Structures are given as C-alpha cells and as structure tokens.
Amino acid sequence: MELLKLDILFMFMSILLVVAFLYASVGHGGASGYLALMALFSLPVISMKPTALLLNVFVSGVSFWFFKKNNHFKWNLFYPFAITSIPMAFLGGYISIDAGLYKKILGFFLAIAILRMLNIFGTEKNKIVPSSITGSLIIGSAIGLFSGMIGIGGGIILSPIIILLGWGNMKQAAAVSALFIFVNSLAGITGFIIQGKQIPLEAWYFMPVALLGGSLGALYGSQKFNINTLKYLLAGVLVIATVKLFLV
C-alpha cells in the first residue's frame, strides 16, 4: 500500500483523529470507523483488515484503561463473552475471503454501526439483570468469528446487546466492550500474521494519531457522555462509506 499524497494524508489523519476520539468515548476501538475511512479513501482491501485490527488494539486498550480506572468494568459480565470470542476471532483472522464478499460483509456491519451511532437500538434499562452464561458464550463466539474475518473488534455489536438485554448500563457496556475488542483484535491479528502475512508499514504511521484521539476520547467518555453532534457527523461518514462498499 502506497502512502497517501500529503494533502490527502492530512485530511485522512484529521478524520482518523476524530473517529478514534468518538469510538473510544463509548469504549470502542473504532475499527468500523477506520474501515469506513479507508474505504472512502480507496485504500486497498488487502490492507484494510490488518490496519484496522492494529489501530483497534491500541485504541481499545487505552479506552479500557480509562473506563476501568473509573470503576465501570464488570469481570463477570466480560469473561463468558471472551471464552468463546478469542478462539473464534483467531480463526476469523486466519480466514481469507474474496474482496467482493469482504466489502459486502463490511457494509453490513457498517450499517449496524450507523444504527448504533443513531441510538436505534434503544437506551439503557432502569433495572440491571444478571447475564446469561450460555447466551454470552453463544454471542461471544458469533461476534468473535466475524470480528477476526472483517477486522473489527466486535464492540459495536456487543455493547448494544448488553444494553438491550439489561446486563449492564452504558458505561459498564463500554468498559466490557473495550476489553472485548482488545482481546479479539489481538487474536484476529495473530491469526492474520500466522498465515505469513504482514501488517502494512503505513498502519504504524496511522497508529500515533489514532492513539491520541483514542486517549482523549476515553478520558472524556469515561466521565461524560454528550457528543451527539459529532456522533451524527460520524454516522454520515459511515453512510457514505457503506453506500460506496455496496456500489463499487
């Protein structure tokens, strides 16, 4: 993958900073946003998955640290998801799929991300109920497989499930999702590398910008939640990327 031209690179990095900020503010690594951004700038499909996974590892890691520091993490809610998601994310990372199919599956998950950004999945329940171990194991395995295949961490799917089922509040879902994304992204990228493939050099250039945005977003989001205008703007970006993936 050739590095973007200087003027386009500046625009790419600026949007990347905002994407990382927004996703980290709700405990996400930002992979669906990074993938959408790379699709908009027509980066090669072969480079998208490893780049998104790498950025996910750093941003979700710092996001988890901030949310845990503010006492929002629930181990009992997290570990059943992780038991099945980690091996399945590794398997997904090992699997290579056709570029055309990849775009369609990615477009589907971006559509989910858009609905999540627009709060279509509803708000947190007034009463928190214990999570189902069996349900968590099944959910974790399904999300883990697609996470590794596409290059997302799965938090964009997991957090609304936690909220809808009443297993945790917004910040607890954010904290659990952050660590879930971190371990899945590590497993996915490990499966990718074991195939003998390499992470694009340019992905490391993007990392400091994503980490800066993610750190600021996690610091803000672990204490406050009121960035609706920016979320709607990001949703607009995701819509454009989704349409492009299905039509191109």
Secondary structure, DSSP 8 states (H G I E B T S, - for coil): -----HHHHHHHHHHHHHHHHHHHHTT---HHHHHHHHHHTT--HHHHHHHHHHHHHHHHHHHHHHHHHTT---HHHHHHHHHHHHHHHHHHHH----HHHHHHHHHHHHHHHHHHHTTTT----SS-----HHHHHHHHHHHHHHHHHHT--SHHHHHHHHHHHTSS-HHHHHHHHHHHHHHHHHHHHHHHHHTT----HHHHHHHHHHHHHHHHHHHHHTT----HHHHHHHHHHHHHHHHHHHH-
